[in-house]
Amino acid sequence: MRFGGFRFVRRVKKCRKEFLNMGIHNQGWQKIRSVEAVDTPLAVGTMDCKPSYAHNVASSIIRGLQIIVAAIGANNGVVQTRLYGGRGSGGPAILIADITWTLGQMVCLQDPQTQESSDLQRYADTAVVTMYWPLDIKSPNSGNDMVCVASFDGLDIDWIAAEVLTLTNATKANIYMGYFG
């Protein structure tokens, strides 16, 4: 059985290149937001819309989301976040999880998104997750002085928002999102 020899191989390579250029593969870390002061939590009366600090997600190609935190702060500093997601350009804001991140000893010398020098000092190495999402949220590297990642299935959300509720022994926190298709 013959597949057209060289033409078949060339076509497979072309399809692979087109597939990768569609953005299906991992695009690295994207900053959801950077904060130097805690947020005023969304009130019940304002949860019916997409927060101004929400980050769009390409839900048609993304299935899994990962969250990490890098911060300026002391070892064992704490950053508490509340994650929301939503569909469409409006809302409602759907509560995904409350995550308490503890900063560890792993040094952050470069911004995870830009790979440029950064004032960030350390990554969170521990995540304590209170889930409100219908599927599991996992943080398998929690508590080992390495980067801790909270991972979950995005369930076709169109945007994600990270509210920062507390900064303890931390003066700045950047929340990043990674994804896989």
C-alpha positions, 0 to 999 in steps of 0.5 A: 500500500502506497501513501504517496511517499514524499507528498504524504510526509510533507502534508503531515508536516504541513498539517502539524504546523497548521495545528500548532499555529492555531494555538492548541499547544501550550502558550506558556504563562499569562499574567491574569493580574498583578496586585499590590493591595487587596481587592474589595470582594465582589458583592452579591449585587455586582456578581452578575457581570464580568469583573473589569480585571477578568482575563479572557480564555480561549474556551474553544481550545482550552480544556485544562487551566493551571494557576501559579503565584509569584510574589514579593514577600517573605518565605511563608508569606501568604496570598489568598485568592478567590477565582471566578469564571464565566461564560460570554462577555457578561456574567454571571461570575461563577465561584471556582475556588478560594486558594490560600497560597504560601510563598516558599523558598523557590526564587523567582528571578524572571517574570514567568510570562515575559522571561524578563528580569522581575522584582518578584522574589519567590513562588508559592509552594503550597496551595490550600484549596476550597473548591466550589467547582463541580470537578476536582482542583488539584495541587500535586506539588503543594508543600515541597519548596517548588512551584505549586500549581493548582490545576482544573478543567475549565469546563468551557469558561470564557474568562477567569478572574482572580480576586486577591483577598489577603496579602500577609508578609507580601507586598505584591502578587502576580497571578498567572494562568497556563493552559493545555488543550 
